[in-house]
């Protein structure tokens, strides 16, 4: 949906499995971005039930 609408969605979770549906995952340490990971292949949201 983000690509179709040209929008960005931010989800902040402590559930590590949700990161598999993202284009990019940002990791924070001490209030700053410490690492950015790009997912080459994403899981579809429908796979999480």
C-alpha positions as CSV (number, residue, x, y, z in Angstrom):
1,X,0.0,0.0,0.0
2,X,2.8,2.4,0.8
3,X,4.2,2.1,-2.8
4,X,0.8,2.7,-4.3
5,X,0.1,5.8,-2.2
6,X,3.6,7.1,-1.9
7,X,3.5,7.1,1.9
8,X,5.7,5.9,4.7
9,X,4.5,3.9,7.7
10,X,6.4,3.6,10.9
11,X,5.8,0.7,13.2
12,X,7.6,0.6,16.5
13,X,7.5,-2.9,18.1
14,X,9.5,-5.1,20.3
15,X,8.2,-8.1,18.4
16,X,11.2,-9.1,16.1
17,X,9.2,-11.1,13.7
18,X,7.3,-8.1,12.3
19,X,10.5,-6.8,10.8
20,X,10.2,-9.4,8.1
21,X,7.4,-7.4,6.3
22,X,9.3,-4.1,6.2
23,X,11.4,-2.6,3.3
24,X,13.9,-1.2,5.9
25,X,14.4,-1.9,9.6
26,X,15.9,0.8,11.8
27,X,17.6,-0.2,15.0
28,X,18.0,2.3,17.8
29,X,20.4,2.6,20.7
30,X,20.4,5.3,23.3
31,X,17.8,7.3,21.3
32,X,19.7,7.3,18.0
33,X,19.6,5.1,14.9
34,X,22.4,2.6,15.4
35,X,21.9,0.4,12.3
36,X,19.7,0.2,9.2
37,X,18.9,-3.1,7.5
38,X,17.2,-3.4,4.1
39,X,15.1,-6.5,3.4
40,X,15.9,-7.9,0.0
41,X,12.9,-10.2,0.2
42,X,9.9,-9.3,2.4
43,X,7.2,-11.6,3.8
44,X,3.6,-10.7,3.0
45,X,1.5,-9.4,5.9
46,X,-1.1,-12.1,5.2
47,X,1.4,-14.7,6.3
48,X,1.1,-13.5,9.9
49,X,-2.0,-14.9,11.4
